[in-house]
Amino acid sequence: MLVTASAELVSFVRAAGGTVWVRCRRRHCRGGIVFLEATVEPPGDSVAYEPFIVEDIIVATRLPVRPRPDELHVSLEGRRRRRPVAAWDGCAYIV
């Protein structure tokens, strides 16, 4: 799996502690859709995350074993409230 991060996100994560956490979050809106959630706040179960070094930050992921994406891209979104977002092969959700 190729993990990439935008330059803007790298700067943001450096200032917030150096790690961005990405995991799957099931929403009850459309049955089998699972959304990706990215945050700089460490979760309580951080041991279960797989770390990837991207530039000089850590992208810690907790994703299903299969199917794994070909690419996971993490970037920054929002004008007033900046926040990390993740995309799995170009999508923010998994069907």
N, C-alpha and C positions, 0 to 999 in steps of 0.2 A: 504494500500500500504506500503510495506516494503522499506525503503530508506536506502541504504548502501553506504559507502564511503571507499576508500582505505586509508591506513595509510599515504601513500605518499601524497595523495590529502589533507588530513586533515592538514598536516604540511604546505603545499603550501597555502591553504586557510587562515590558521591562520596568516601567514606572509602578506597576501594580504588584510586583513581587516575582515576576519571571516565569509564571506558569499559567497556561490557559487550560481549563478542564472541559472536555467534550464528552457528552453521553447521550444516550437515546432516552426519550421521554414519550411514553404512550399517552395520547390524548383520546378522550372518548367522543370525538366529534365525527369520525368517519370510519368506524370499525377498526380495520387493520392498519391504519396509518400511524407511523412512529416518527416523531419529529426529533431533530438534533437540537441539543441545548448546549450552549457554550457560555462559560463564565470564568471570571478570575478569582472567584471565591472558592476556596478549597472545600470539597465535600467531606462528609463524615467518614466515608468509606474509601478514602484516597488510595489505600493499598491495592484495591482491585483495578486500578487504572494502568494502562500500558503507556509508558513515556516514549515520545519521539522528540529528538532535538532538531529544531528548525532555527537556523541562524544561531542565535544565542539564547533562545527561550525554549521552554519545554511545553509541548502540546501533549497533554495527558489524555488518553482516550479510554472510554469504556464502551465498546461497541460489540454487537453480536459477533460470534465467531464466524458465522457465515450467513448470508453472503457478505464478504468484505468488499468495500468499495475499491475501485482502482485508484481513486484519488480522494483525499479529504482536504478541502481548502477552508482555511479559517481567515476571516477578515473582520473589519470594524464597520459598524453601522450606527446610524443615528447622528443627528446634529447637536441636539441639546444634551441628550443622555447617551454618551458613547458606550457601546457594548459590543462584545465579540459575537460573531455569528459563524456557524459552520455549514458547509455544503458537502454532501456525499455524492460524488460523481455529478456535481452541478445542481443537486436538489437539496432542499432543506428538510426533506422528509424521506422516509423509507416505506414502501408499500409491501 
